[in-house]
Amino acid sequence: MLDYASLSALAAVIREGSFERAARALHVTPSAISQRIRLLEERVGCALVVRGQPCHATDMGRRLCQHVDRVRLLEQELQDGLPAFAPEGPVRVRLPIAVNADSLATWFTPAVASFAADAPVLMEVTVDDQDHTSEWLRSGTVLAAVTGTARPAVGCNSRPLGAMRYLAAASPAFVKRYFFDGVGAGSLARAPSLVFNTKDELQTRWAHRLCHRHVELPRHMLPSPQAFVTATLAGMGWGLHPQALITQHLQDGSLIELIPGTSLDVPLYWQQARATSALLDGLTRQILAAAQSALQ
């Protein structure tokens, strides 16, 4: 049998990032946390924590943390059915999920906020590119994710959400300065673009589809969808924006599409661990309903 006090210590170390903060969270001493982790590592026969600043889990450590998350979901449901086990009321459980930044900035946050307002959960939302959030699922770090990958991770289900529509836009002054002769491979190679981070390939994909070849784009890096819009309005560069974020700016003329009718639709999927959990199922229903209203 697994020692759940030790598993809780492991999960706390990974969540908090250090043995000291884990000890404070569990109201024990750091030495008690260290002893529990050591005993657990001896029992499974391998290292579970890579000590550092912050600490992070090994592959086996991540699997055990995911197991703890699933057990806590099941325990919360048991408390709902047997209130005597929780005389002080339902305990909020950690629900780790991953989502891409553009979804978080548009349709996703109202849905997850509505769910968390009534459910006994503490949401832990990790942000990554939609083509990489599935890696968080595979590692066991999260229980559900918005991804750009249809194929489910091992032990997960995958459901289509719809497509997020992106528009290539810039300020009128920027277009006049850099695209006075039109938008093509030559002008795109000179005009500064905006990217979210090194994983962001949307601008490159749009340019490749337009020019039928790879174009090396000069890039500003801004890791925020809202900063994208602000920087584009200021003439810093052009970029692919979620349509929902720039509709008003397109209507008032403060932004214009580089080439009308060249939107880029990115399919999104909701993947969740195959854990029998009413809470996880409730979150899934909320996310699917929100996506049906907001996405293409």
VMD Tcl script that draws the C-alpha trace (Angstrom):
set ca {
  {0.00 0.00 0.00}
  {1.12 3.54 -0.71}
  {1.83 5.93 2.14}
  {-0.43 8.89 1.42}
  {1.25 11.13 4.00}
  {4.46 10.71 2.01}
  {2.65 11.19 -1.29}
  {1.10 14.40 0.03}
  {4.58 15.59 1.02}
  {5.86 14.83 -2.48}
  {2.97 16.69 -4.11}
  {3.51 19.67 -1.80}
  {7.23 19.88 -2.61}
  {6.53 19.88 -6.36}
  {3.64 22.32 -6.05}
  {5.44 24.74 -3.69}
  {8.89 24.35 -5.24}
  {10.84 23.75 -2.02}
  {10.90 21.56 1.09}
  {10.54 24.61 3.35}
  {7.40 25.95 1.64}
  {5.94 22.43 1.50}
  {6.49 22.11 5.24}
  {4.66 25.38 5.89}
  {1.78 24.30 3.65}
  {1.40 20.98 5.50}
  {2.12 22.45 8.97}
  {5.08 20.16 9.64}
  {8.85 20.65 9.84}
  {11.14 20.58 6.77}
  {12.91 17.58 8.27}
  {9.58 15.71 8.39}
  {9.03 16.47 4.71}
  {12.56 15.32 3.87}
  {12.10 12.09 5.81}
  {8.78 11.31 4.10}
  {10.28 11.89 0.65}
  {13.32 9.75 1.51}
  {11.14 6.86 2.72}
  {8.97 7.09 -0.38}
  {12.01 7.08 -2.66}
  {13.40 4.05 -0.84}
  {10.09 2.26 -1.25}
  {9.73 2.87 -5.02}
  {13.44 2.43 -5.61}
  {14.19 5.63 -7.51}
  {14.53 9.39 -7.10}
  {11.25 11.32 -7.12}
  {12.47 14.90 -6.61}
  {15.29 16.79 -8.29}
  {16.50 19.19 -5.61}
  {16.93 22.71 -6.91}
  {15.48 26.21 -7.01}
  {12.72 25.29 -7.56}
  {12.53 21.55 -6.93}
  {10.91 19.55 -9.71}
  {9.71 16.00 -10.11}
  {11.31 13.13 -11.95}
  {9.16 11.14 -14.37}
  {8.13 8.74 -11.60}
  {7.55 11.67 -9.25}
  {5.18 13.29 -11.75}
  {3.24 10.03 -12.10}
  {2.81 9.81 -8.34}
  {1.74 13.46 -8.13}
  {-0.91 12.82 -10.76}
  {-2.10 9.81 -8.75}
  {-2.43 12.05 -5.67}
  {-4.51 14.56 -7.65}
  {-6.88 11.81 -8.82}
  {-7.23 10.35 -5.34}
  {-8.09 13.76 -3.91}
  {-10.82 14.23 -6.50}
  {-12.31 10.87 -5.53}
  {-12.04 11.69 -1.82}
  {-13.87 14.97 -2.35}
  {-16.76 13.15 -4.03}
  {-16.87 10.66 -1.15}
  {-17.15 13.55 1.30}
  {-20.07 14.93 -0.69}
  {-21.89 11.63 -0.30}
  {-20.83 11.06 3.31}
  {-20.81 14.46 5.07}
  {-19.73 12.81 8.35}
  {-16.25 12.47 6.86}
  {-16.06 16.27 6.43}
  {-17.91 17.89 9.37}
  {-16.38 21.29 8.56}
  {-17.69 21.21 5.00}
  {-16.18 20.12 1.68}
  {-12.43 20.51 1.34}
  {-11.26 22.32 -1.78}
  {-9.11 20.11 -3.99}
  {-6.32 21.11 -6.34}
  {-7.31 20.88 -10.00}
  {-4.27 21.46 -12.29}
  {-4.96 22.25 -15.95}
  {-3.04 23.74 -18.88}
  {-4.27 26.17 -21.53}
  {-2.87 28.35 -24.29}
  {-2.58 32.07 -23.54}
  {-4.97 33.23 -26.27}
  {-7.77 30.99 -25.00}
  {-7.10 32.18 -21.46}
  {-7.35 35.81 -22.63}
  {-10.64 35.31 -24.46}
  {-13.23 32.55 -23.96}
  {-11.63 30.21 -21.40}
  {-11.37 32.36 -18.27}
  {-15.11 33.12 -17.92}
  {-15.85 29.40 -18.21}
  {-13.32 28.24 -15.62}
  {-14.22 31.13 -13.29}
  {-17.90 30.21 -13.43}
  {-17.06 26.59 -12.64}
  {-14.69 27.42 -9.77}
  {-17.16 29.87 -8.20}
  {-19.46 26.98 -7.28}
  {-17.17 23.93 -7.16}
  {-14.95 22.98 -4.17}
  {-11.72 23.33 -6.14}
  {-8.56 25.41 -6.24}
  {-7.67 25.88 -9.89}
  {-4.00 25.76 -10.89}
  {-3.74 27.01 -14.46}
  {-0.51 26.60 -16.43}
  {-0.04 28.57 -19.66}
  {1.81 27.17 -22.68}
  {1.53 27.11 -26.45}
  {-1.42 25.01 -27.67}
  {1.00 22.70 -29.48}
  {2.82 21.98 -26.21}
  {0.13 21.80 -23.50}
  {-0.36 18.09 -24.24}
  {3.18 17.54 -22.93}
  {1.94 18.68 -19.51}
  {-0.69 15.93 -19.70}
  {1.82 13.28 -20.76}
  {4.10 14.20 -17.87}
  {1.25 13.93 -15.37}
  {1.62 17.56 -14.28}
  {-2.00 18.43 -15.13}
  {-5.27 16.51 -15.34}
  {-6.74 18.37 -18.32}
  {-5.62 20.76 -21.05}
  {-6.66 22.82 -24.04}
  {-4.37 21.57 -26.80}
  {-3.81 21.84 -30.51}
  {-3.39 18.07 -30.72}
  {-6.30 15.79 -31.56}
  {-4.53 12.56 -30.61}
  {-5.08 11.97 -26.90}
  {-2.19 11.55 -24.52}
  {-1.92 8.12 -22.90}
  {-4.69 7.68 -20.35}
  {-6.65 10.68 -21.63}
  {-9.75 11.43 -23.68}
  {-9.78 14.06 -26.44}
  {-12.75 16.14 -27.61}
  {-12.82 18.82 -30.33}
  {-13.56 22.33 -29.11}
  {-13.64 24.21 -32.40}
  {-11.13 26.55 -34.00}
  {-9.74 29.86 -32.81}
  {-9.63 32.38 -35.64}
  {-6.55 34.60 -35.97}
  {-6.24 37.73 -38.10}
  {-2.98 39.28 -39.29}
  {-3.26 42.95 -38.36}
  {-1.22 46.11 -37.88}
  {-1.79 49.80 -37.33}
  {-2.52 51.97 -40.40}
  {0.76 53.85 -39.90}
  {2.72 50.58 -39.75}
  {1.07 49.31 -42.93}
  {1.86 52.59 -44.70}
  {5.50 52.40 -43.58}
  {6.28 48.74 -44.31}
  {3.65 47.49 -46.77}
  {3.22 50.44 -49.09}
  {3.98 48.12 -52.03}
  {1.81 45.27 -50.71}
  {2.33 42.30 -48.43}
  {4.78 39.74 -49.78}
  {7.94 37.83 -48.95}
  {10.15 40.90 -49.34}
  {8.09 43.26 -47.18}
  {7.46 40.59 -44.53}
  {11.21 39.96 -44.27}
  {11.68 43.65 -43.41}
  {8.66 44.42 -41.24}
  {9.00 43.61 -37.51}
  {6.54 40.94 -36.37}
  {5.31 40.07 -32.90}
  {5.56 36.58 -31.37}
  {4.46 35.27 -27.97}
  {7.60 33.22 -27.34}
  {10.04 30.95 -29.15}
  {7.33 28.29 -29.52}
  {4.96 30.67 -31.35}
  {4.84 29.67 -35.03}
  {1.56 31.38 -36.04}
  {3.15 34.32 -37.83}
  {5.57 32.01 -39.66}
  {2.72 29.67 -40.67}
  {0.63 32.57 -41.98}
  {3.55 33.99 -43.98}
  {4.39 30.54 -45.42}
  {0.79 30.02 -46.53}
  {0.73 33.45 -48.15}
  {4.13 33.28 -49.87}
  {4.31 29.48 -50.46}
  {7.77 29.40 -48.92}
  {9.51 30.05 -45.64}
  {10.10 33.71 -44.80}
  {12.55 34.63 -42.03}
  {10.59 37.18 -40.02}
  {12.21 39.80 -37.76}
  {10.55 39.33 -34.37}
  {9.71 41.19 -31.20}
  {8.87 38.79 -28.35}
  {5.93 39.73 -26.09}
  {4.50 36.93 -23.89}
  {1.01 38.41 -23.46}
  {-2.01 38.52 -25.81}
  {-3.03 41.90 -24.39}
  {0.52 43.23 -24.89}
  {0.31 42.02 -28.49}
  {-2.68 44.29 -29.08}
  {-1.16 47.26 -27.27}
  {2.13 46.95 -29.15}
  {0.36 46.56 -32.49}
  {-1.75 49.66 -31.86}
  {1.47 51.56 -31.07}
  {3.07 50.47 -34.38}
  {5.69 48.18 -32.87}
  {4.94 45.35 -35.30}
  {2.33 43.19 -36.98}
  {0.98 39.95 -35.59}
  {-1.66 37.25 -35.60}
  {-4.37 38.17 -33.09}
  {-7.41 36.25 -31.86}
  {-10.31 37.83 -33.69}
  {-12.21 38.36 -30.44}
  {-9.42 40.57 -29.04}
  {-9.24 43.02 -31.94}
  {-12.79 43.18 -33.35}
  {-13.41 46.63 -31.85}
  {-10.07 47.96 -33.13}
  {-10.83 46.72 -36.63}
  {-14.23 48.39 -36.50}
  {-12.85 51.77 -35.39}
  {-9.92 51.63 -37.82}
  {-7.12 51.68 -35.25}
  {-6.02 48.29 -36.66}
  {-6.40 46.90 -40.17}
  {-5.98 43.42 -41.61}
  {-2.84 43.04 -43.68}
  {-4.78 41.05 -46.29}
  {-8.54 40.67 -45.72}
  {-9.80 37.12 -46.06}
  {-6.56 35.43 -44.97}
  {-7.56 34.41 -41.45}
  {-5.79 31.45 -39.86}
  {-8.00 28.96 -37.99}
  {-6.29 26.88 -35.29}
  {-8.26 23.78 -34.15}
  {-8.34 23.24 -30.40}
  {-9.11 20.14 -28.35}
  {-9.93 19.42 -24.72}
  {-8.00 16.50 -23.31}
  {-8.63 15.17 -19.82}
  {-7.36 12.27 -17.76}
  {-9.67 9.26 -17.71}
  {-10.40 9.74 -14.02}
  {-13.93 9.00 -12.86}
  {-14.57 12.39 -11.28}
  {-17.75 14.43 -11.15}
  {-15.64 17.58 -10.66}
  {-13.53 16.95 -13.75}
  {-16.63 16.04 -15.74}
  {-18.32 19.23 -14.57}
  {-15.36 21.32 -15.69}
  {-15.40 19.55 -19.05}
  {-19.08 20.38 -19.60}
  {-18.42 24.04 -18.77}
  {-15.44 24.21 -21.15}
  {-17.27 22.49 -24.01}
  {-20.26 24.82 -23.68}
  {-18.06 27.92 -23.66}
  {-16.07 26.74 -26.66}
  {-19.23 26.00 -28.63}
  {-20.31 29.63 -28.20}
  {-16.91 31.26 -28.77}
  {-14.98 29.22 -31.33}
  {-15.45 28.60 -35.04}
}
mol new
graphics top color blue
foreach p $ca { graphics top sphere $p radius 0.5 }
foreach p [lrange $ca 0 end-1] q [lrange $ca 1 end] { graphics top cylinder $p $q radius 0.2 }
display resetview
